[in-house]
Amino acid sequence: MKTKKTPNKTKMTIKKVVISGTFFDKDLKYVKGGLLLVKNFPPIRDILHSKNKEKSLFNSCKDADMVIFYMQGNSPQILDRLKQIADKIKIKKVFWSQDSHHLSDFELKIASKFDKLFIAHSPYLDKFKDFPAYWMPLSFVISIDDLKKIIVNKIFLQSPNKMLDVVFPHRPYDIGDRKKLNNIIKNKLQNKLRFFSGPVSVKKYKDVLLWSKVILNISLFNDLNLRNFEAWALNKVLLTNKVPDHDKIKGIDLSHTYFFLRDLSDFDQALDSALKDKGEINTSQYILNKHTIIYRYIDIINKTLKTNYKVCI
């Protein structure tokens, strides 16, 4: 009598994750390795004054495996409120800070409320040495499908009559002595090049980047900020000051990235080199394959839940 063999069944991983912050639901179709259910809420700062949204957040966390708080544009008051919210949530809690360069001392006061902390700027990791903290850099905040459209349609190749030699869109705050630096840059560029420098609306921000040959970036402090990833994603020449985290982004072609010292003492030379760059740039594919925001969330989930999800394009 033949024994009937029972087929081997691979146990599928099914996890439910709550995310308070920016997330693109359409990215989930690229996640392999099990079923991942995501419930998305606005950032904490946007639900502080809504008891209904806060209650909905608590309810969603009851049957979830973990909650991720994507924290950007914060204040001590928002962090203090997050501490109160975290006290009421009993599942695994993760804090992903985008603002440690501003608020690391305040973040330390609430660090014990979280199972893991992810810090976007590695120079501040040492402050969290007594906690389970990891470096998790910023990313291009865009869905995979939207970045694919930019690449396939070559949206970053604009009409020459619209092209600007250098763009430096930024907010008018003076953190890191930015106003002084901006004035120096304007004086260097004046009457020489077509350039844009200064505030720009959210609606026009991407167009300004797309019309550029060179995207200029100056970090607020010693941090790898978002502008780097935007320039690489849009296949632009990047002109930026060097920070330690540049050396940690492995695999990207930096032959079209030009570095200058934070005091601008070698800025003219770096600018000339950037403007002379006529090579074919293909850094957008690297960002698509490694550095959109879904990759960061999957990395955080895997590290926290010991899962093995992958993003497969």
N, C-alpha and C positions, 0 to 999 in steps of 0.2 A: 504494500500500500504506500503510495507516494505521499510524502508530507507536503502540505501546501505551504509554500514560502510566503511569508509576510513581507511585502515590499518595504524597503527602507524609506522612511519619510523624514525629510529634513525639517526640523522644527523651525518654523518661520518666526523671526523676531518681530514683535509688534509692540511699539512704544508710542505713548502719547506724550507730547511735549507742548507746554504752554510758553509762548514767547510774547513778552511785552516789549515791543520795539519794531523796527523795520523788518518786514519779511515779505517775500513774494511767493504766494501759494503755488503759482505755476511752475516754480522750480522743483516742486516735489516729484514731478514725473521723471526727473533725472536721478532720483535717489534710489539706489539698489541695496540689497542686503537685508530686506525685511520691510514690513509695513510700518511707515512712520506717519502718525497722525499729528498734525500741528494745529493748535488753536491760537490765533494771533490777536493780540490786544494792542492798543496804542501805547506809546511810552508812558511811564509813570507820571511824568509831568502833565500829560494830557488827560489823565483820569483822576487827578487829585481832587477835583471839585465835583466829581460825579459819583455819588454813592451807589447808583445803579451799576455803573461800569466796574467799580471796585468790588461790589458784591458778585458780579458776574465773573470777575477774575478769580475770586475765592472759590466759587462753585466749580469753575473749570479745573482748578488745581486739585480738587478733592479726589478725582479718579485719574489724575495724570501721574506720569513717572518723574517728571522734573519740570521746573519752570526756569526760563532764562530771562534775565532783565538786561536788555540792551540799553546802556545808560550813556546818553549823549546830550550835551547842552544842559548840564545839571547845575545845582546850587546846593549849599549846605542844607537849606530847608527841604529840598526835594529828597536828599539823601536821608535826612532825619525821618521823613515820612515813609521812605522805603523801608527803613529799619522797623517801623511799626507794622507795616504790611507784611514784611518777612516773618515777624514774630507769629503771625496768624496762619502761616502756611507750613504744613507739616511734611511735604514731599521734598525731594532734593531741590536745592535752590542754588542758582548760579548767577553771579554778577559779572557782566562784561563791560568794563569801564573804557570809555573813549576819552575821558577827561582827567586822567590821573595827573597830567601836567598842571592842571588847575587845582585839583581837589584831593590829592592823595592823602593829606592829613585827615580830612573829613571821612574819606573812604575807609581809612584804618579804623575809625571808631565804629563802623558797622560791619567790618570784615568777618567777625566771628559769627554772624547770622547766616553765613552762606557756606555751602559744602565745598564750593570751589570758586575761585576768583580768576578772571582772565583780564589781563592788563594790556592795553593796546600799545603802550610805549615802554619798551623794555628798561630804559634807564630808571624807572620807578619800581621795578620788581623787587629790588633789595629792601624796600620799605615793608614789603609784605612777606618777608622771609619766615615769619612765624605762622603763616597760613598756607593752605594748598593753593598757591597762585602760579599762573602760567602766562607766558607771553602769547597774546593773540592779536596780531596786528590788525589795523584797519583793512578795509577792502573796498572795491568799487561797488557802491550801493546801487546795483542794477540787477535785473533778472537775466538769466542766461539767454532767454529768447530775445530780449531787447538788445543785448550786446551782440548777439548773432546777427540781428538785422543791421546794426551799425557796420559790422565787419563785411557782411555779404554785399550790402549796398554801397560800401565805401563812402559812407556819409562824411567821414573825416576828410575827404578830398573835396574841398570847396573851390568855387570859382576864383581864379587869380585876382580878379578886380575887387573881391571882397577880402582878400587875404591880409592879415596883419602880421607884421614881422614878429612882434613879441606881445603877449598878453599877460597881465598880472591882475586878475580879478580878486578882490579881497574886501573884507569888511573894514570900516574905518576905525577900528579900535587900535590902541597903542600898546597892546601887550607885546613884550619883546622888543620895544622901541621900534615898532613897525612904521610909524609915521616918518621918523627920521630916515629909516632905510628906504622908504618909498620915495622921499624927496631926493635922496642920492641917486636912486635909479632913474627917476624922471630927468634929472639933470644930465645924466649920462646918455639917455636915449633921445633927449630933446633935439629936434631938427635933424635927426639922423635917420630915424626909422618910423614906420607906421606901427604905432603901439597903442595898447589900451591898458590903463592902470587905474584901479579904483573900484568903488562899489558897483555892483550889478545886481539886477533883480534875479530871483530864482528862475523865473521864466526864461530869461535871456542868457543865463550863466552857461549852459551847454553850447549855445551858438557862439559865444565869445571864444570858448575853447576850440570849437570846430573851425573857426575862421583863422586860427593861428598857425604859424610855422613853429614858433618856440613858445612853450608855456613856462613862465617863470614862477618859481615857488620859493618861499622863504618860510622855514618852520618857525612856529611861535617860540619854541624852546628847543630842546634837543630831541625832537620827536619826528618819527616818520609819519607825516600827515597825509591826508586823503588826496591832495593834489598830485602826489607822485603816481598813485594808482590810476587817477583819471587821465593823466598824460600818457601813461603806458597803454591804457585801454584804447585810447583814441589815436594811437600810432603817431604821437607828436614828439618832437624834440623837447626834452625836458632839461631845464636849466635850474639847478637847485643847490642849496647848501648841503654839504655832506653831514649825515648823522650816523650814529653807530648802527642803527637798524638797517641801513642800506646794505650792509655786509651780511645781514641775516636773511635777506630775500634771495634765496638760492635759485639759480636756473634762468633768471631773466637776463636778456641781452641789454647790457648797460652801455653799449657802444654809441648810443644816441642820447645818453644822459650825460650832461656836463655839470661838473661840480665846482663850486666856488666857496671861499672861506666866509664864515658868518659875518666877518667885519667888512666884507666887500673889497678887500685890498687887491684881489685878483679878479674882480668881477669883469672888467673890460676884456681881459684875455679869454675868459670863459664864454662871455657873450659872443665875441668874434668867432670862436670855434663852433658854437652852437648855430650861428647864422650861416656858416659855411657848410654845414652838414647837408649833403645832398644824397645820402644813402637811402636805400629802401628800408623802411622801418616796419617790423612785424611783431611788435610787442603785444598787440591786442590779443593775439591767439593765446599767449601765455596767461594773460589775465583771465580770458575765457575759461581756460583749463584749470586754473588754480586759485584765482583771487576775486571771484564774485562773492557776494555775502553768503550764499548757500554753503560754500565750502567751509566758512568759518563756523556756521551753526552746526554742521555735521561733525566737524572736529571737536567742538565743545560737547556735543551729545555723546560722541564715542568716548571721550575722555571721562565723562561723568558717569555714564551708564555701562561702560565697558562693552559697548556694541561695536559692530563692524560695518556700519553704513558707508557707502561710497557714492560719490557723484560721478555719473557716467554720461558723457555727452555723445 
